[in-house]
Every structure is written in structure tokens, then in C-alpha cells.
Amino acid sequence: MTESNQLPNKVAATKSGGNNVMGLEFNSNKVFFDYSGLIPFFIFALIFILVPTISVVFFAFKGNFGEWTLENLRVALREEYLSSLIGSLRLGFFSAITGAFFGFLLHTQFQFQEEKNFKELFRQQVEFLQIPVAFL
């Protein structure tokens, strides 16, 4: 690309206040506004998921008197606790796979039938999965 071909794109990006990336207009204010609804979710995840997880991992290596130890891990990996841990991990894995599968079905339904409204598509999915929903 020559210098003269690049100049109109730079001028267009400067006039609109955004960046021109690969021929597409990118406005950082619009992107922030579009995703600003996720801020409460990230705050919730930070407070109720990330902080407790870090706390559990940190205190797993602390003893009763504050010393560093591996005794807690030795106790947690006994057979009676280990079988429960493996069962929980299996349940979590299959729950995630099941949710991803039905999410994929819902996604493909939306993708191939964009002309219908959301309520009608949701109703079709509910009827397909045989889930009774009273509020529809």
C-alpha cells in the first residue's frame, strides 16, 4: 500500500475520533459502553469467586499455628476425601459439557433463524427440550 492510499484512512479515523483497524471503524467509547454491563458481573466474580478461591489455596498450606505445612494436603488426599473430590470433579465436568451442548443448540437456533423474535425462539427451544415453562 502506498503512502497516498493510507492517508484517507488516517484522516477518516482522526475525524471520527476512533481508530481504523483493517478497514473497520473502532471507537473505544462505544466498545466500553457496549460492555459496561459486564462490570457488576466482574465485581461479583472477584468478590465471591476469586477472593475465596485464593484464600482457600493460601490457607491450605498453613498449619494451625500459622506455620507452612503440607499436612492439610495429606489429610485432604486420603481415600475417603479423594473419592468425594473425584466424584465432584466428574459431576462438574459433565454439567459443563451438558450446558455447553444445550448452549450450542440454542446458539445454532438463533444463528439460522434470525428473522424470528427472541420469545418465539425461546418457546421453540423449550418445546424441543420438553421443559414446561409456565410464564410463556
The 8 nearest C-alpha neighbors of each residue, nearest first, counted from 0:
[[1, 4, 2, 5, 3, 6, 8, 7],
 [0, 2, 4, 3, 5, 6, 7, 8],
 [1, 3, 5, 4, 6, 0, 7, 9],
 [2, 4, 6, 1, 5, 7, 0, 8],
 [5, 3, 1, 2, 6, 0, 7, 8],
 [6, 4, 2, 3, 8, 7, 9, 1],
 [5, 7, 9, 3, 8, 4, 10, 2],
 [8, 6, 10, 9, 5, 11, 4, 3],
 [9, 7, 11, 10, 6, 5, 12, 19],
 [10, 8, 12, 6, 7, 11, 13, 5],
 [9, 11, 7, 13, 8, 12, 14, 6],
 [12, 10, 8, 14, 13, 9, 7, 15],
 [13, 11, 18, 9, 19, 17, 15, 10],
 [12, 14, 10, 16, 11, 15, 9, 17],
 [15, 13, 11, 12, 16, 10, 17, 9],
 [16, 14, 12, 17, 13, 11, 26, 18],
 [17, 15, 13, 14, 12, 26, 18, 11],
 [18, 16, 26, 25, 12, 15, 13, 24],
 [19, 17, 25, 12, 24, 20, 26, 16],
 [18, 20, 24, 12, 23, 22, 25, 21],
 [21, 19, 23, 22, 18, 24, 25, 12],
 [22, 20, 23, 19, 24, 18, 25, 8],
 [21, 23, 20, 19, 24, 8, 25, 18],
 [24, 22, 20, 21, 19, 25, 18, 12],
 [23, 25, 19, 18, 20, 26, 17, 22],
 [26, 24, 18, 17, 19, 23, 27, 20],
 [25, 27, 17, 29, 28, 18, 30, 24],
 [26, 28, 30, 29, 31, 25, 17, 18],
 [29, 27, 31, 30, 26, 32, 17, 33],
 [28, 30, 32, 31, 27, 26, 33, 25],
 [31, 29, 27, 33, 32, 28, 34, 26],
 [32, 30, 28, 34, 29, 33, 35, 27],
 [31, 33, 29, 35, 30, 34, 28, 36],
 [32, 34, 30, 31, 35, 29, 36, 28],
 [35, 33, 31, 36, 32, 37, 30, 38],
 [34, 36, 32, 37, 38, 31, 33, 30],
 [37, 35, 34, 38, 39, 33, 32, 40],
 [36, 38, 40, 35, 39, 34, 41, 42],
 [37, 39, 41, 40, 36, 35, 42, 34],
 [40, 38, 42, 41, 37, 43, 36, 35],
 [41, 39, 43, 37, 38, 42, 44, 36],
 [40, 42, 44, 38, 43, 39, 45, 37],
 [41, 43, 39, 45, 40, 44, 46, 38],
 [44, 42, 40, 46, 41, 45, 47, 39],
 [45, 43, 41, 48, 47, 42, 46, 40],
 [44, 46, 49, 42, 43, 48, 47, 41],
 [47, 45, 43, 44, 50, 48, 42, 49],
 [46, 48, 44, 43, 45, 49, 50, 51],
 [49, 47, 44, 45, 51, 50, 46, 52],
 [48, 50, 45, 52, 51, 53, 44, 47],
 [49, 51, 53, 52, 46, 48, 54, 45],
 [52, 50, 54, 53, 49, 48, 55, 47],
 [53, 51, 49, 55, 54, 50, 48, 56],
 [52, 54, 56, 50, 51, 55, 57, 49],
 [53, 55, 51, 57, 52, 56, 58, 50],
 [56, 54, 52, 58, 57, 53, 59, 51],
 [55, 57, 53, 59, 54, 58, 52, 60],
 [58, 56, 54, 55, 59, 53, 60, 61],
 [57, 59, 61, 60, 55, 56, 54, 62],
 [60, 58, 56, 57, 61, 55, 71, 72],
 [59, 61, 58, 68, 67, 69, 57, 62],
 [62, 60, 67, 58, 65, 66, 59, 68],
 [61, 63, 66, 65, 64, 68, 67, 60],
 [64, 62, 65, 61, 66, 67, 68, 71],
 [63, 65, 62, 66, 61, 67, 68, 58],
 [66, 64, 62, 61, 63, 67, 68, 58],
 [65, 67, 62, 61, 64, 68, 63, 60],
 [68, 66, 61, 60, 62, 65, 69, 64],
 [69, 67, 60, 70, 61, 62, 66, 71],
 [68, 70, 72, 71, 60, 73, 67, 59],
 [71, 69, 73, 72, 68, 74, 62, 60],
 [72, 70, 74, 73, 69, 59, 75, 60],
 [73, 71, 75, 74, 70, 69, 76, 59],
 [72, 74, 70, 76, 71, 75, 69, 77],
 [73, 75, 71, 72, 76, 77, 70, 80],
 [76, 74, 72, 73, 77, 80, 71, 81],
 [75, 77, 81, 73, 74, 72, 80, 78],
 [78, 76, 80, 74, 75, 79, 81, 73],
 [77, 79, 81, 80, 82, 76, 75, 83],
 [78, 80, 81, 77, 82, 83, 76, 75],
 [81, 79, 83, 78, 77, 82, 75, 76],
 [80, 82, 78, 84, 76, 83, 79, 77],
 [81, 83, 85, 84, 80, 79, 78, 86],
 [84, 82, 86, 80, 81, 85, 87, 79],
 [83, 85, 81, 87, 82, 86, 88, 80],
 [84, 86, 88, 82, 87, 83, 81, 89],
 [87, 85, 83, 89, 84, 88, 82, 90],
 [88, 86, 90, 84, 89, 85, 91, 83],
 [87, 89, 91, 85, 90, 86, 92, 84],
 [90, 88, 92, 86, 87, 91, 85, 93],
 [89, 91, 87, 93, 88, 92, 94, 86],
 [90, 92, 88, 94, 89, 93, 95, 87],
 [91, 93, 89, 95, 94, 90, 88, 96],
 [92, 94, 96, 90, 95, 91, 97, 89],
 [95, 93, 91, 97, 92, 96, 90, 98],
 [94, 96, 98, 92, 93, 97, 99, 91],
 [95, 97, 93, 99, 94, 98, 100, 92],
 [98, 96, 100, 94, 99, 95, 93, 101],
 [99, 97, 95, 101, 100, 96, 102, 94],
 [98, 100, 102, 96, 97, 101, 103, 95],
 [101, 99, 97, 103, 102, 98, 96, 104],
 [100, 102, 104, 103, 98, 99, 105, 97],
 [103, 101, 99, 105, 104, 100, 98, 106],
 [102, 104, 106, 100, 101, 105, 99, 107],
 [105, 103, 101, 107, 102, 106, 108, 100],
 [104, 106, 108, 102, 103, 107, 101, 109],
 [107, 105, 103, 109, 108, 104, 102, 110],
 [106, 108, 110, 104, 109, 105, 111, 103],
 [107, 109, 105, 106, 110, 111, 112, 104],
 [110, 108, 106, 112, 107, 111, 113, 105],
 [109, 111, 107, 108, 112, 113, 106, 105],
 [110, 112, 108, 109, 113, 107, 106, 114],
 [113, 111, 109, 114, 110, 108, 115, 120],
 [114, 112, 115, 109, 110, 111, 116, 108],
 [113, 115, 112, 116, 111, 109, 117, 110],
 [116, 114, 113, 112, 119, 117, 120, 118],
 [115, 117, 119, 118, 120, 114, 113, 121],
 [116, 118, 120, 119, 121, 115, 109, 122],
 [119, 117, 121, 120, 116, 122, 135, 115],
 [118, 120, 122, 121, 117, 116, 123, 115],
 [121, 119, 123, 117, 122, 118, 124, 116],
 [120, 122, 118, 124, 123, 119, 117, 125],
 [121, 123, 119, 125, 120, 124, 118, 126],
 [124, 122, 120, 126, 121, 125, 127, 119],
 [123, 125, 127, 121, 126, 122, 128, 120],
 [124, 126, 122, 128, 130, 127, 123, 129],
 [125, 127, 129, 123, 124, 128, 122, 130],
 [128, 126, 124, 125, 129, 123, 130, 122],
 [127, 129, 125, 126, 130, 124, 123, 131],
 [130, 128, 126, 127, 125, 131, 124, 132],
 [131, 129, 125, 128, 132, 126, 127, 124],
 [132, 130, 129, 133, 125, 126, 128, 135],
 [131, 133, 134, 135, 130, 125, 122, 126],
 [134, 132, 135, 131, 130, 125, 122, 126],
 [133, 135, 132, 131, 122, 118, 125, 121],
 [134, 133, 132, 122, 118, 131, 121, 125]]
